[in-house]
């Protein structure tokens, strides 16, 4: 279950602005922000890539961190600008995003596949010549009780208990990040799979 590639770019998806900061749709951004803090790095605005960026060393590998500051549906504009400049292929990317189809506290790794209706993933695939072969870190946020309430759900804030579960899942993913970057997503996946929220 590994694309076997070392990771050179880690992207955390979200929407910019204080009003979205604590909303479920920003779960991918939370992961990258906390990863940066754990490494003593500071994400800084870089207009060239329409995002917040940092350069870190993980598992002896030079890695770029990126939080696009475009809105979610234009995430590909940011990722493709940075990836093109540094000659990073989709196979060398890890994209962290919120996942409706998993409960809060669940966290999974997936290689490639469709976008599942996620506008951030859809735009990244489109902006990388329809190459979807990047790693995804899927952070469970659960689904609303009523099917039609998806937009207010993803743009709403989790209840405290759900937030705790999501935070714990992100901590678990941070602990596995060096293994993922080193090219062994399968090992990290086995460990993360054992987390039962």
N, C-alpha and C positions, 0 to 999 in steps of 0.2 A: 504494500500500500504506500509505496514511496515513489515520488518521481525521481528520486536518487540525486537530485540537484542540491547543492548548497544554496542557501537563501542569501540574496544580496539586498533585497528591499522588503521591508515590512510596512504594510499600509493599514491604517485604522480608519474605518469609514464612520462618518457622522455628518451632521449639519453644523454650520458655523453659527456663532452667536449665543449670547447668554440664555436666551429663551429655550434653546434646544439642548443645552449643556448636560442636563441630568435626565434626558429622555431616552427611552429604550433604543431608539434608532441609532444612538451614539455609542452603543456597547463596544463596537470595534475601536472607536477612538479612545474609550476608557482603557482598553488593553494597551494600546501604544503609549498613551500618556503615562501609565503606571510602569510599563516596561522601561521607558526613558528614565523615570525617577529612580527605578531600581538600579540602573546603570550609572546614575549620577550625571545624566545628560539633560540638556535643556532643549526643548523643541522651540525653534525660532522661525518666525514668518519669513518666507522666501517667495517673493512675487513671481520669480521666474518659473516656479513650479506650482503656483497657486495653492500653496499649502504651508504647513508647519513642518520643518525638517530637523533632523539631527543625524550626526554620523557617529556610530558606535562600533565597538569591537565585541563580537559575540562568538564564542567557540573559536577564537583566533581568526575570525572572518570579519572583513570590513563590511558593515551593514548600514544601509540608509534607513532611517525611520521617516515615515510620511503620514501626516494627517491632512487630507485635502481640505481646503477652505472654500472650495466651490460648494454648491449645495449637492446633496447626495446624488441626484440624477446627472451630475456632471463630474463625478469622481474620476472617470477615465481621462478627462482633460488633464488633471493633475498627475495621475500615475504615469500616463504615457509621456508627458513632458520630462519627468525625472528619469524614467526608465530609458527613454531614448538618449538623453544626454549622457548617462553613465553606462550605456550599452548593456542594460539589464534585460534579459528575456523574461517573458511571462513565467517560464518554468523556474525562474530564480526569485519569484515573488511569493510572499505570504500575505494574503488579504484577510483581515479580521473584520467580521460583520455580525450584526444581530440576526438571529434565526428564529422565525415564528414557529417553525415546526418542531421545536424542542422546548422543554420546560425550563424555567429559570433554574440555573445551577448546572444544567447540562452543557458540555462543551465537547466539540468534535473537530477532527481534521478531515478534510476531504480534498482529493486532487481532481481538478477539472469538474466537468458537468455543466448543467444549465444554470441559469440565474435564479430560477424558482420565483420569478416575479420581483426580485430585489433590484430596485432601480440603480443602486450603486454598482452591483455586479454586472448588470446589463450594460451599463455605460463603459465599464472597464473592458469587458469583452469586445465591445464595438470599437473602442479606441486602440485596441491591440490587434487589429486586423482579424477580428473574430477568433483569436487564440484564447481559449478558455482553460488552458492547461496550467493554471497557477494553483498553488495551495490555498485553501480557505480554512480559516479558523472560525468555526461557527459557534456563536455564543447564544445559548438559548434564552429567549425572552418570553416564551409561551404565546398562546393565542387568546384573544378576547372571547368571552362567552358567546357574544352575538357575532355572527360571521361578517356582517357589514361594517363592523366597527374597527377594522384594521388600521386605517389612517390615524384616528384619534388614539388608538392603542400604542402604535409605534412612536407617535409624537407625544405620548404621555409619560409621566414619571412612574417607575415601579413602586409598589408598596414596599415598606421597609424590609419585610421578611424576604421578598423577592430580590430586593437590592443586595441583601446580605448573601444570598445564594449566588447571584451573578458575580459579586465581588470575589467570593471564594473560588468560583470557577476560573475567573481571570487570574487569580493568584496561582492556581494550579497550572494554567497555561504558561504563565511567566516562568515557572519552575522548569517547564519542558522546552522553553524556547531555544536554549543552546543545542539541545538534541535535534530539534527541527532544523535549525540553521546549519548544523553539521551534515544534514542530508538524510537523517534517519527519522522521517515522519512516522514510519510504522511503529517504531519503539514508543514514541511520544503518544501516538494514537492508542496503543494498548493500555498505557497508563491512564490517559484521560477517559477512555471508555469505561474504566472501572468506577468512575465517579457517578454515583446514583443520587441525584438531588431529591 
